[in-house]
Amino acid sequence: MLEIKNQNLTVSVDLHGAQLTHVVDNKTAHEYIWDNLAWPKHAPILFPAIGRSTDDEYFINSKSYPMQQHGFASDYDFEVVYHGDRKLVLSFKGNEETLKSYPFAFELRLIFTLSLNQLVINFEVQNLSDERLSYSLGFHPAFNIEGDFEDYSLLIEPAREQLKKFEIVKNPFPYRSGAVKELAFSGSSFNLNHRIFDEGLIILTDKVNTCKLQGHHYAVEMELSDFSHLCLWTKEDEELPFLCLEPFFGLPDRIDEKQELASKEGNDSLEVGEVKKYQCKLTFE
């Protein structure tokens, strides 16, 4: 576990998966990040897949490759490139095991930077292969809900009269049906309740630039304009006191439709040697 700190916040990151595990307010000792074995994760990095692939596999030029839910980056230790008081740079380049499911050379870097009450997380992906690279990338942080879930609200910007989501087939796993549905309420500012997750996770179809989770005593604002989608998730059948705000691009497969990686819906791509950068900024209030 590695730590960066300033006068406002103390942040801890686990080298295993480059997972953000703690963000603590130094004055109040409030913990912003979920930390409970009822869901034994904190903020996994999703790469090179988002969600579930049909039958846990996909194709490259019609050849089948296995791919687990959300990819494999969270299963491996990252290397420390730089560790300062307020900045941490981590890197993962894959290995012989990852080549079995993803036959490409790549580098995934995460850069955590503290400034006042903000944590900026930069993601960098470089194609080290000799062919075009297709991939998904996401961030899956879970934020603590203290008190009643219903006492919290979520503000989505840009504002819309009606938010839409991909319809989710919950069983046997959360795939997309292929349809788009309206959320059961109008507007893009709303109070939370567990009932809105009865149909499963919520992947918004509309582009989101910022979202803000607001409670009586604290708030977290996320800037995610570099990402194509925002997913909202909690363990809907257990009513646990956390909410995940997940910026990503890439999508779960449509049910029973196996995908060619190069044309997989929502993926981004890199030419040989190309680097792409994405930023997520968290402001803690």
Secondary structure by P-SEA (a helix, b strand, c coil): ccccccccbbbbbbccccccccccccccccccccccccccccbbbbccccccccccccccccbbbbbccccccccbbbbbccccccbbbbbbcccccccccccccbbbbbbbbbcccbbbbbbbbbbcccccccbbbbbbbbbbbccccccbbbbbcccccbbbbcccccccccccccccccccccccbbbbccccccccbbbbcccccbbbbbccccbbbbbccccccccccccccccccccccccccccccccccccccccccccccccccbbbbbbbbbbcc
